[in-house]
Amino acid sequence: VTLIGAVGDDTTAGAALAILRSDGVDLSRVVTTQEAATGVAQIVVANDGENQIAVAPGANHKLEAGAVDASGFDVVLCQLEVTDEVVVTAAEQATGLFCLNAAPSRPIPEPALERCDVVIVNETENAMLHAQLERYDGLLIVTKGAAGADAFRGGVMIASAQPPSVVAVDAVGAGDTFCGSLVVSLAAGLDLGEALRRACVAGALAATRRGAQPSIPTAAEVADLL
């Protein structure tokens, strides 16, 4: 796994990258900029585990399209915490599966949407982007929290999966975990139904733990629950 992004020249950068580095993520394409601080998020978690997140992208909005090299990978998974120019560049460079998690939600740049093999949204993002996603004829995945996830193509539901029953304490990171698990499963050649099921299990496990990065389960933990 390789991360493409940007951090500031500050102490927050070290904390943000430490767990990724210890887990063996390739950080050689992470840019350090003097123009902005490392991105941060203020997260409020309710007693039932649901959350609200306010994001300050910081350095990620200073990442320049010219610094992006997303070619040669089996999968490129992109999100919207970077600029439209970076998203479009990544889409143009992707030589394998190109997936976009449309979060934080805003209109998807059309050149990127046209290249998308998979778009992943939650119910709120799906509603906000409804007019644009109506025209999208690729694979659309809509996550529904404890209710699981549905897959659509051309407006027709073609697969669905439900997570196991768990005691949720913190849903922060569950959606990101779902996305990562889904694209890894698709890249491994699993059928869509099984990929959805594994992603739901991974997301459910993440919701049982506090924190964002520390809550992400390993593949072995997902396999055990399956």
Protein Blocks (a to p, Z undefined) as FASTA:
>chain_A
ZZdddddddfklmmmmmmmmmnopafklpccdfkbccddddddddfkopacddddfklmm
mpcfklpccehiabdcddfkbcfklmmmmmmmpmbdcddddbddddddfklmmmpmbdcd
dfklmmmmmmmmmmpcbdcdddehjnopaddeehiafbdcdddddddfbfghklmmmmmm
mmmmmmnopafklmmmmmmmmmmmmmmpgcjklmpccfklmmmmZZ
